[in-house]
């Protein structure tokens, strides 16, 4: 996969402004809790890689992260009223059916200027256990050399509900930030295998963070 055409990173002020609004929402309508936010480097490029089980995962991490984050968001979310909001806060549309070079290159541009990128390596909403990941996140990490912070999102999936159900008002929603790590390319193997191994390492690190966070925060989801 090549870096693709030259692109411009979204204006960082958009994410910063949207984050302030999100903080109000997740600390009034809900009881949002950020655990170990100090694990996120205060400056410089960083990738926040989170598990994905429900609709509110993205807005929650976006709002409770200790610094503004530009997320890769499925392109379908950019339609209608929701799309206006997502576009206004400077997020990046990505086509999940292809290796979207423009989206990945835009994420690299955000990292190159020293900002934070958010991504859901599972690619779509699942049970949130991180049983599998797409390779886009590992590709960005290998190309940029940016540290990755594994992020466990808890409480957004309604017990017995679907990924589209929203938790009730004043529900406790938790974002638990793990310790950062860096994916180092194994230059002794071909590029495709190198990416596969990096993706596997990312999957294991994120799954481990989710399991630990569930125990530490006393929740199963």
ABEGO torsion letter per residue (X at the ends): XBAEBBBBBBBAAAAAAAAAAAAAAAAAABBBBBBGAAABBABEBBBBBBBBABAAAAAAAAAABABBBBBBBBAAAABEAAAAAAAAAGBBBBBAABBBAAAAAAAAAAAAAGBBBBBBAAGBBBAGAGABBBAAAAAAAAAAGBBBBBBBBBGABBBGBBAABBBBBGBBBBBBBBBBBBBBBBAABBAAAAAAAAAAAAAAAAAAAAAAAAAAAGBAX
